Amino acid sequence: MLRIFVLYYSSTWMGEKVMRRFKSARHLHRFASVHDRVVNLFTHCRYHTDAK
């Protein structure tokens, strides 16, 4: 039970830490929408690459 609490608390704390970087929810939303597009362009999915 304690382990579940610790895992939940640490994930919540990390989310709050990330949120502190942004001045408003609008800035966070704008960053997230642009970030998702860039990540989708430049990350290579392991299922789409050939083994060599």
mmCIF file of the N, C-alpha and C atoms, coordinates in Angstrom:
data_MODEL
# 
_entry.id   MODEL 
# 
loop_
_atom_site.group_PDB 
_atom_site.id 
_atom_site.type_symbol 
_atom_site.label_atom_id 
_atom_site.label_alt_id 
_atom_site.label_comp_id 
_atom_site.label_asym_id 
_atom_site.label_entity_id 
_atom_site.label_seq_id 
_atom_site.pdbx_PDB_ins_code 
_atom_site.Cartn_x 
_atom_site.Cartn_y 
_atom_site.Cartn_z 
_atom_site.occupancy 
_atom_site.B_iso_or_equiv 
_atom_site.pdbx_formal_charge 
_atom_site.auth_seq_id 
_atom_site.auth_comp_id 
_atom_site.auth_asym_id 
_atom_site.auth_atom_id 
_atom_site.pdbx_PDB_model_num 
ATOM 1   N N  . MET A 1 1  ? 0.819  -1.191 0.000   1.00 0.00 ? 1  MET A N  1 
ATOM 2   C CA . MET A 1 1  ? 0.000  0.000  0.000   1.00 0.00 ? 1  MET A CA 1 
ATOM 3   C C  . MET A 1 1  ? 0.866  1.259  0.000   1.00 0.00 ? 1  MET A C  1 
ATOM 4   N N  . LEU A 1 2  ? 1.922  1.228  0.788   1.00 0.00 ? 2  LEU A N  1 
ATOM 5   C CA . LEU A 1 2  ? 2.819  2.382  0.858   1.00 0.00 ? 2  LEU A CA 1 
ATOM 6   C C  . LEU A 1 2  ? 3.501  2.613  -0.485  1.00 0.00 ? 2  LEU A C  1 
ATOM 7   N N  . ARG A 1 3  ? 3.869  1.520  -1.160  1.00 0.00 ? 3  ARG A N  1 
ATOM 8   C CA . ARG A 1 3  ? 4.534  1.640  -2.461  1.00 0.00 ? 3  ARG A CA 1 
ATOM 9   C C  . ARG A 1 3  ? 3.623  2.338  -3.478  1.00 0.00 ? 3  ARG A C  1 
ATOM 10  N N  . ILE A 1 4  ? 2.349  1.988  -3.475  1.00 0.00 ? 4  ILE A N  1 
ATOM 11  C CA . ILE A 1 4  ? 1.400  2.616  -4.396  1.00 0.00 ? 4  ILE A CA 1 
ATOM 12  C C  . ILE A 1 4  ? 1.301  4.110  -4.101  1.00 0.00 ? 4  ILE A C  1 
ATOM 13  N N  . PHE A 1 5  ? 1.256  4.463  -2.820  1.00 0.00 ? 5  PHE A N  1 
ATOM 14  C CA . PHE A 1 5  ? 1.185  5.868  -2.437  1.00 0.00 ? 5  PHE A CA 1 
ATOM 15  C C  . PHE A 1 5  ? 2.423  6.617  -2.893  1.00 0.00 ? 5  PHE A C  1 
ATOM 16  N N  . VAL A 1 6  ? 3.598  6.014  -2.703  1.00 0.00 ? 6  VAL A N  1 
ATOM 17  C CA . VAL A 1 6  ? 4.851  6.672  -3.083  1.00 0.00 ? 6  VAL A CA 1 
ATOM 18  C C  . VAL A 1 6  ? 4.907  6.866  -4.591  1.00 0.00 ? 6  VAL A C  1 
ATOM 19  N N  . LEU A 1 7  ? 4.522  5.870  -5.366  1.00 0.00 ? 7  LEU A N  1 
ATOM 20  C CA . LEU A 1 7  ? 4.531  5.992  -6.822  1.00 0.00 ? 7  LEU A CA 1 
ATOM 21  C C  . LEU A 1 7  ? 3.544  7.060  -7.281  1.00 0.00 ? 7  LEU A C  1 
ATOM 22  N N  . TYR A 1 8  ? 2.366  7.099  -6.683  1.00 0.00 ? 8  TYR A N  1 
ATOM 23  C CA . TYR A 1 8  ? 1.374  8.107  -7.057  1.00 0.00 ? 8  TYR A CA 1 
ATOM 24  C C  . TYR A 1 8  ? 1.866  9.497  -6.687  1.00 0.00 ? 8  TYR A C  1 
ATOM 25  N N  . TYR A 1 9  ? 2.407  9.628  -5.504  1.00 0.00 ? 9  TYR A N  1 
ATOM 26  C CA . TYR A 1 9  ? 2.864  10.939 -5.039  1.00 0.00 ? 9  TYR A CA 1 
ATOM 27  C C  . TYR A 1 9  ? 4.008  11.448 -5.905  1.00 0.00 ? 9  TYR A C  1 
ATOM 28  N N  . SER A 1 10 ? 4.961  10.578 -6.256  1.00 0.00 ? 10 SER A N  1 
ATOM 29  C CA . SER A 1 10 ? 6.104  11.027 -7.056  1.00 0.00 ? 10 SER A CA 1 
ATOM 30  C C  . SER A 1 10 ? 5.663  11.428 -8.459  1.00 0.00 ? 10 SER A C  1 
ATOM 31  N N  . SER A 1 11 ? 4.711  10.708 -9.050  1.00 0.00 ? 11 SER A N  1 
ATOM 32  C CA . SER A 1 11 ? 4.250  11.081 -10.391 1.00 0.00 ? 11 SER A CA 1 
ATOM 33  C C  . SER A 1 11 ? 3.487  12.404 -10.346 1.00 0.00 ? 11 SER A C  1 
ATOM 34  N N  . THR A 1 12 ? 2.719  12.628 -9.295  1.00 0.00 ? 12 THR A N  1 
ATOM 35  C CA . THR A 1 12 ? 2.003  13.896 -9.146  1.00 0.00 ? 12 THR A CA 1 
ATOM 36  C C  . THR A 1 12 ? 2.987  15.034 -8.954  1.00 0.00 ? 12 THR A C  1 
ATOM 37  N N  . TRP A 1 13 ? 3.997  14.805 -8.144  1.00 0.00 ? 13 TRP A N  1 
ATOM 38  C CA . TRP A 1 13 ? 5.001  15.834 -7.870  1.00 0.00 ? 13 TRP A CA 1 
ATOM 39  C C  . TRP A 1 13 ? 5.766  16.196 -9.134  1.00 0.00 ? 13 TRP A C  1 
ATOM 40  N N  . MET A 1 14 ? 6.117  15.201 -9.945  1.00 0.00 ? 14 MET A N  1 
ATOM 41  C CA . MET A 1 14 ? 6.839  15.481 -11.189 1.00 0.00 ? 14 MET A CA 1 
ATOM 42  C C  . MET A 1 14 ? 5.954  16.272 -12.143 1.00 0.00 ? 14 MET A C  1 
ATOM 43  N N  . GLY A 1 15 ? 4.672  15.957 -12.208 1.00 0.00 ? 15 GLY A N  1 
ATOM 44  C CA . GLY A 1 15 ? 3.761  16.721 -13.054 1.00 0.00 ? 15 GLY A CA 1 
ATOM 45  C C  . GLY A 1 15 ? 3.671  18.168 -12.614 1.00 0.00 ? 15 GLY A C  1 
ATOM 46  N N  . GLU A 1 16 ? 3.639  18.382 -11.298 1.00 0.00 ? 16 GLU A N  1 
ATOM 47  C CA . GLU A 1 16 ? 3.601  19.750 -10.786 1.00 0.00 ? 16 GLU A CA 1 
ATOM 48  C C  . GLU A 1 16 ? 4.896  20.482 -11.091 1.00 0.00 ? 16 GLU A C  1 
ATOM 49  N N  . LYS A 1 17 ? 6.010  19.769 -11.031 1.00 0.00 ? 17 LYS A N  1 
ATOM 50  C CA . LYS A 1 17 ? 7.311  20.378 -11.328 1.00 0.00 ? 17 LYS A CA 1 
ATOM 51  C C  . LYS A 1 17 ? 7.359  20.839 -12.781 1.00 0.00 ? 17 LYS A C  1 
ATOM 52  N N  . VAL A 1 18 ? 6.842  20.041 -13.687 1.00 0.00 ? 18 VAL A N  1 
ATOM 53  C CA . VAL A 1 18 ? 6.809  20.406 -15.104 1.00 0.00 ? 18 VAL A CA 1 
ATOM 54  C C  . VAL A 1 18 ? 5.893  21.605 -15.318 1.00 0.00 ? 18 VAL A C  1 
ATOM 55  N N  . MET A 1 19 ? 4.760  21.627 -14.635 1.00 0.00 ? 19 MET A N  1 
ATOM 56  C CA . MET A 1 19 ? 3.802  22.724 -14.802 1.00 0.00 ? 19 MET A CA 1 
ATOM 57  C C  . MET A 1 19 ? 4.376  24.063 -14.353 1.00 0.00 ? 19 MET A C  1 
ATOM 58  N N  . ARG A 1 20 ? 5.318  24.062 -13.409 1.00 0.00 ? 20 ARG A N  1 
ATOM 59  C CA . ARG A 1 20 ? 5.881  25.316 -12.914 1.00 0.00 ? 20 ARG A CA 1 
ATOM 60  C C  . ARG A 1 20 ? 6.689  26.053 -13.972 1.00 0.00 ? 20 ARG A C  1 
ATOM 61  N N  . ARG A 1 21 ? 7.121  25.363 -15.023 1.00 0.00 ? 21 ARG A N  1 
ATOM 62  C CA . ARG A 1 21 ? 7.915  26.014 -16.070 1.00 0.00 ? 21 ARG A CA 1 
ATOM 63  C C  . ARG A 1 21 ? 7.079  26.946 -16.933 1.00 0.00 ? 21 ARG A C  1 
ATOM 64  N N  . PHE A 1 22 ? 5.781  26.789 -16.930 1.00 0.00 ? 22 PHE A N  1 
ATOM 65  C CA . PHE A 1 22 ? 4.913  27.556 -17.811 1.00 0.00 ? 22 PHE A CA 1 
ATOM 66  C C  . PHE A 1 22 ? 4.140  28.603 -17.018 1.00 0.00 ? 22 PHE A C  1 
ATOM 67  N N  . LYS A 1 23 ? 3.984  29.775 -17.624 1.00 0.00 ? 23 LYS A N  1 
ATOM 68  C CA . LYS A 1 23 ? 3.307  30.881 -16.946 1.00 0.00 ? 23 LYS A CA 1 
ATOM 69  C C  . LYS A 1 23 ? 1.794  30.681 -16.894 1.00 0.00 ? 23 LYS A C  1 
ATOM 70  N N  . SER A 1 24 ? 1.244  30.001 -17.891 1.00 0.00 ? 24 SER A N  1 
ATOM 71  C CA . SER A 1 24 ? -0.206 29.807 -17.905 1.00 0.00 ? 24 SER A CA 1 
ATOM 72  C C  . SER A 1 24 ? -0.532 28.489 -18.600 1.00 0.00 ? 24 SER A C  1 
ATOM 73  N N  . ALA A 1 25 ? -1.774 28.079 -18.483 1.00 0.00 ? 25 ALA A N  1 
ATOM 74  C CA . ALA A 1 25 ? -2.225 26.858 -19.144 1.00 0.00 ? 25 ALA A CA 1 
ATOM 75  C C  . ALA A 1 25 ? -2.163 27.014 -20.659 1.00 0.00 ? 25 ALA A C  1 
ATOM 76  N N  . ARG A 1 26 ? -2.362 28.240 -21.149 1.00 0.00 ? 26 ARG A N  1 
ATOM 77  C CA . ARG A 1 26 ? -2.293 28.495 -22.593 1.00 0.00 ? 26 ARG A CA 1 
ATOM 78  C C  . ARG A 1 26 ? -0.886 28.232 -23.126 1.00 0.00 ? 26 ARG A C  1 
ATOM 79  N N  . HIS A 1 27 ? 0.138  28.672 -22.388 1.00 0.00 ? 27 HIS A N  1 
ATOM 80  C CA . HIS A 1 27 ? 1.517  28.424 -22.816 1.00 0.00 ? 27 HIS A CA 1 
ATOM 81  C C  . HIS A 1 27 ? 1.825  26.933 -22.820 1.00 0.00 ? 27 HIS A C  1 
ATOM 82  N N  . LEU A 1 28 ? 1.354  26.235 -21.800 1.00 0.00 ? 28 LEU A N  1 
ATOM 83  C CA . LEU A 1 28 ? 1.563  24.791 -21.743 1.00 0.00 ? 28 LEU A CA 1 
ATOM 84  C C  . LEU A 1 28 ? 0.888  24.105 -22.919 1.00 0.00 ? 28 LEU A C  1 
ATOM 85  N N  . HIS A 1 29 ? -0.335 24.484 -23.223 1.00 0.00 ? 29 HIS A N  1 
ATOM 86  C CA . HIS A 1 29 ? -1.070 23.868 -24.328 1.00 0.00 ? 29 HIS A CA 1 
ATOM 87  C C  . HIS A 1 29 ? -0.375 24.130 -25.660 1.00 0.00 ? 29 HIS A C  1 
ATOM 88  N N  . ARG A 1 30 ? 0.094  25.349 -25.857 1.00 0.00 ? 30 ARG A N  1 
ATOM 89  C CA . ARG A 1 30 ? 0.777  25.703 -27.099 1.00 0.00 ? 30 ARG A CA 1 
ATOM 90  C C  . ARG A 1 30 ? 2.070  24.905 -27.246 1.00 0.00 ? 30 ARG A C  1 
ATOM 91  N N  . PHE A 1 31 ? 2.836  24.796 -26.163 1.00 0.00 ? 31 PHE A N  1 
ATOM 92  C CA . PHE A 1 31 ? 4.074  24.023 -26.201 1.00 0.00 ? 31 PHE A CA 1 
ATOM 93  C C  . PHE A 1 31 ? 3.789  22.558 -26.497 1.00 0.00 ? 31 PHE A C  1 
ATOM 94  N N  . ALA A 1 32 ? 2.793  21.997 -25.831 1.00 0.00 ? 32 ALA A N  1 
ATOM 95  C CA . ALA A 1 32 ? 2.488  20.580 -26.003 1.00 0.00 ? 32 ALA A CA 1 
ATOM 96  C C  . ALA A 1 32 ? 2.040  20.276 -27.430 1.00 0.00 ? 32 ALA A C  1 
ATOM 97  N N  . SER A 1 33 ? 1.252  21.143 -28.028 1.00 0.00 ? 33 SER A N  1 
ATOM 98  C CA . SER A 1 33 ? 0.772  20.877 -29.382 1.00 0.00 ? 33 SER A CA 1 
ATOM 99  C C  . SER A 1 33 ? 1.912  20.934 -30.393 1.00 0.00 ? 33 SER A C  1 
ATOM 100 N N  . VAL A 1 34 ? 2.818  21.880 -30.238 1.00 0.00 ? 34 VAL A N  1 
ATOM 101 C CA . VAL A 1 34 ? 3.965  21.971 -31.142 1.00 0.00 ? 34 VAL A CA 1 
ATOM 102 C C  . VAL A 1 34 ? 4.924  20.820 -30.884 1.00 0.00 ? 34 VAL A C  1 
ATOM 103 N N  . HIS A 1 35 ? 5.153  20.494 -29.628 1.00 0.00 ? 35 HIS A N  1 
ATOM 104 C CA . HIS A 1 35 ? 6.085  19.427 -29.267 1.00 0.00 ? 35 HIS A CA 1 
ATOM 105 C C  . HIS A 1 35 ? 5.631  18.094 -29.846 1.00 0.00 ? 35 HIS A C  1 
ATOM 106 N N  . ASP A 1 36 ? 4.349  17.792 -29.771 1.00 0.00 ? 36 ASP A N  1 
ATOM 107 C CA . ASP A 1 36 ? 3.835  16.537 -30.315 1.00 0.00 ? 36 ASP A CA 1 
ATOM 108 C C  . ASP A 1 36 ? 4.083  16.433 -31.812 1.00 0.00 ? 36 ASP A C  1 
ATOM 109 N N  . ARG A 1 37 ? 3.878  17.509 -32.535 1.00 0.00 ? 37 ARG A N  1 
ATOM 110 C CA . ARG A 1 37 ? 4.111  17.485 -33.985 1.00 0.00 ? 37 ARG A CA 1 
ATOM 111 C C  . ARG A 1 37 ? 5.575  17.241 -34.308 1.00 0.00 ? 37 ARG A C  1 
ATOM 112 N N  . VAL A 1 38 ? 6.466  17.894 -33.591 1.00 0.00 ? 38 VAL A N  1 
ATOM 113 C CA . VAL A 1 38 ? 7.900  17.744 -33.847 1.00 0.00 ? 38 VAL A CA 1 
ATOM 114 C C  . VAL A 1 38 ? 8.360  16.336 -33.489 1.00 0.00 ? 38 VAL A C  1 
ATOM 115 N N  . VAL A 1 39 ? 7.916  15.826 -32.371 1.00 0.00 ? 39 VAL A N  1 
ATOM 116 C CA . VAL A 1 39 ? 8.306  14.476 -31.958 1.00 0.00 ? 39 VAL A CA 1 
ATOM 117 C C  . VAL A 1 39 ? 7.821  13.450 -32.974 1.00 0.00 ? 39 VAL A C  1 
ATOM 118 N N  . ASN A 1 40 ? 6.614  13.617 -33.475 1.00 0.00 ? 40 ASN A N  1 
ATOM 119 C CA . ASN A 1 40 ? 6.091  12.679 -34.465 1.00 0.00 ? 40 ASN A CA 1 
ATOM 120 C C  . ASN A 1 40 ? 6.895  12.715 -35.760 1.00 0.00 ? 40 ASN A C  1 
ATOM 121 N N  . LEU A 1 41 ? 7.457  13.855 -36.109 1.00 0.00 ? 41 LEU A N  1 
ATOM 122 C CA . LEU A 1 41 ? 8.256  13.953 -37.325 1.00 0.00 ? 41 LEU A CA 1 
ATOM 123 C C  . LEU A 1 41 ? 9.633  13.311 -37.177 1.00 0.00 ? 41 LEU A C  1 
ATOM 124 N N  . PHE A 1 42 ? 10.278 13.532 -36.041 1.00 0.00 ? 42 PHE A N  1 
ATOM 125 C CA . PHE A 1 42 ? 11.679 13.179 -35.918 1.00 0.00 ? 42 PHE A CA 1 
ATOM 126 C C  . PHE A 1 42 ? 11.980 11.910 -35.138 1.00 0.00 ? 42 PHE A C  1 
ATOM 127 N N  . THR A 1 43 ? 11.005 11.301 -34.519 1.00 0.00 ? 43 THR A N  1 
ATOM 128 C CA . THR A 1 43 ? 11.276 10.037 -33.839 1.00 0.00 ? 43 THR A CA 1 
ATOM 129 C C  . THR A 1 43 ? 10.943 8.896  -34.782 1.00 0.00 ? 43 THR A C  1 
ATOM 130 N N  . HIS A 1 44 ? 11.770 7.893  -34.767 1.00 0.00 ? 44 HIS A N  1 
ATOM 131 C CA . HIS A 1 44 ? 11.569 6.729  -35.623 1.00 0.00 ? 44 HIS A CA 1 
ATOM 132 C C  . HIS A 1 44 ? 10.971 5.606  -34.788 1.00 0.00 ? 44 HIS A C  1 
ATOM 133 N N  . CYS A 1 45 ? 9.858  5.132  -35.226 1.00 0.00 ? 45 CYS A N  1 
ATOM 134 C CA . CYS A 1 45 ? 9.197  4.045  -34.524 1.00 0.00 ? 45 CYS A CA 1 
ATOM 135 C C  . CYS A 1 45 ? 9.984  2.761  -34.748 1.00 0.00 ? 45 CYS A C  1 
ATOM 136 N N  . ARG A 1 46 ? 10.180 2.003  -33.716 1.00 0.00 ? 46 ARG A N  1 
ATOM 137 C CA . ARG A 1 46 ? 10.983 0.789  -33.844 1.00 0.00 ? 46 ARG A CA 1 
ATOM 138 C C  . ARG A 1 46 ? 10.293 -0.267 -34.695 1.00 0.00 ? 46 ARG A C  1 
ATOM 139 N N  . TYR A 1 47 ? 8.984  -0.167 -34.871 1.00 0.00 ? 47 TYR A N  1 
ATOM 140 C CA . TYR A 1 47 ? 8.268  -1.151 -35.665 1.00 0.00 ? 47 TYR A CA 1 
ATOM 141 C C  . TYR A 1 47 ? 8.358  -0.858 -37.159 1.00 0.00 ? 47 TYR A C  1 
ATOM 142 N N  . HIS A 1 48 ? 8.818  0.321  -37.529 1.00 0.00 ? 48 HIS A N  1 
ATOM 143 C CA . HIS A 1 48 ? 8.880  0.696  -38.938 1.00 0.00 ? 48 HIS A CA 1 
ATOM 144 C C  . HIS A 1 48 ? 10.301 0.662  -39.485 1.00 0.00 ? 48 HIS A C  1 
ATOM 145 N N  . THR A 1 49 ? 11.264 0.247  -38.698 1.00 0.00 ? 49 THR A N  1 
ATOM 146 C CA . THR A 1 49 ? 12.644 0.194  -39.166 1.00 0.00 ? 49 THR A CA 1 
ATOM 147 C C  . THR A 1 49 ? 13.030 -1.249 -39.451 1.00 0.00 ? 49 THR A C  1 
ATOM 148 N N  . ASP A 1 50 ? 13.889 -1.423 -40.438 1.00 0.00 ? 50 ASP A N  1 
ATOM 149 C CA . ASP A 1 50 ? 14.350 -2.758 -40.805 1.00 0.00 ? 50 ASP A CA 1 
ATOM 150 C C  . ASP A 1 50 ? 15.526 -3.171 -39.935 1.00 0.00 ? 50 ASP A C  1 
ATOM 151 N N  . ALA A 1 51 ? 15.595 -4.440 -39.638 1.00 0.00 ? 51 ALA A N  1 
ATOM 152 C CA . ALA A 1 51 ? 16.734 -4.971 -38.889 1.00 0.00 ? 51 ALA A CA 1 
ATOM 153 C C  . ALA A 1 51 ? 17.901 -5.144 -39.850 1.00 0.00 ? 51 ALA A C  1 
ATOM 154 N N  . LYS A 1 52 ? 19.076 -4.716 -39.439 1.00 0.00 ? 52 LYS A N  1 
ATOM 155 C CA . LYS A 1 52 ? 20.253 -4.833 -40.307 1.00 0.00 ? 52 LYS A CA 1 
ATOM 156 C C  . LYS A 1 52 ? 21.388 -5.494 -39.591 1.00 0.00 ? 52 LYS A C  1 
# 
